[in-house]
Amino acid sequence: MLSRLYADNFRRLVYFELTLGRIVLLLGPNGAGKSRLFDLLGRLRRLVVDRARIDDCFTCADLTAWETCCACASRARPSA
């Protein structure tokens, strides 16, 4: 059973930590990140249960807007 979830730099979940108990209730206004959390859980499930590649589950597009990954940065550079 999953007891703790930590995410950093995933679709604006920055330094996000959630301790899970038997019952978890998610409340919050629109845009608070509830759907992002379910998206993250779905991707983790694909990674663990379906044995998907991490690059297929988490892409550079999932990074928080002000963060970039090295692969995306190199692709964005114009070639000389």
matplotlib code that plots the C-alpha trace (Angstrom):
import matplotlib.pyplot as plt

x = [0.0, 1.2, 1.8, 3.6, 3.8, 6.4, 6.6, 8.9, 8.7, 5.7, 3.1, 3.5, 3.6, 6.7, 8.0, 4.6, 4.3, 1.2, 1.0, -1.7, -3.9, -6.7, -9.1, -7.9, -10.2, -9.1, -10.7, -9.7, -10.7, -10.4, -6.7, -5.5, -3.9, -6.5, -6.5, -2.7, -2.5, -4.6, -2.6, 0.6, -0.9, -2.0, 1.5, 3.1, 0.7, 1.8, 5.4, 5.1, 2.3, 2.5, 6.3, 6.3, 9.5, 10.0, 10.5, 7.1, 5.4, 7.1, 8.2, 9.8, 6.4, 5.4, 8.0, 6.9, 7.0, 10.1, 12.1, 13.5, 15.3, 18.6, 17.1, 14.4, 16.9, 19.2, 16.3, 15.2, 18.6, 18.9, 21.4, 24.5]
y = [0.0, 3.5, 5.4, 8.6, 10.5, 13.1, 15.1, 17.9, 19.8, 17.9, 20.1, 22.8, 20.3, 21.7, 20.2, 18.4, 15.7, 13.8, 11.2, 8.7, 6.9, 4.4, 7.2, 10.3, 13.2, 15.8, 19.2, 22.5, 25.2, 25.0, 24.9, 23.6, 20.5, 17.7, 16.5, 16.8, 14.4, 11.8, 12.3, 11.7, 8.5, 7.2, 7.7, 6.0, 3.1, 2.8, 2.9, 0.2, -2.0, -1.8, -1.5, 1.5, 3.4, 6.4, 8.6, 7.5, 8.3, 11.6, 13.9, 17.4, 18.9, 17.8, 20.0, 23.1, 26.1, 27.7, 24.5, 22.7, 19.5, 19.1, 17.2, 19.8, 22.6, 21.0, 20.4, 24.1, 25.5, 26.4, 24.4, 26.2]
z = [0.0, -0.8, 2.4, 1.2, -2.0, -2.8, -6.0, -7.0, -10.3, -11.7, -13.3, -10.6, -7.7, -6.1, -2.9, -2.6, 0.0, 1.0, 3.7, 2.9, 5.5, 5.0, 3.9, 2.0, 1.3, -1.3, -1.0, -2.6, -4.9, -8.7, -9.7, -6.4, -7.9, -7.2, -10.8, -11.0, -8.0, -9.8, -13.0, -11.0, -9.4, -12.8, -14.2, -11.2, -11.7, -15.4, -14.3, -11.6, -12.7, -16.5, -16.4, -18.7, -19.3, -17.1, -20.2, -21.5, -18.2, -17.4, -20.1, -20.2, -20.9, -17.4, -15.7, -13.9, -16.3, -14.8, -14.8, -17.8, -18.3, -20.2, -23.0, -23.7, -23.4, -26.0, -28.4, -28.1, -29.1, -32.8, -34.7, -36.0]

ax = plt.figure().add_subplot(projection="3d")
ax.plot(x, y, z, "-o")
ax.set_aspect("equal")
plt.show()
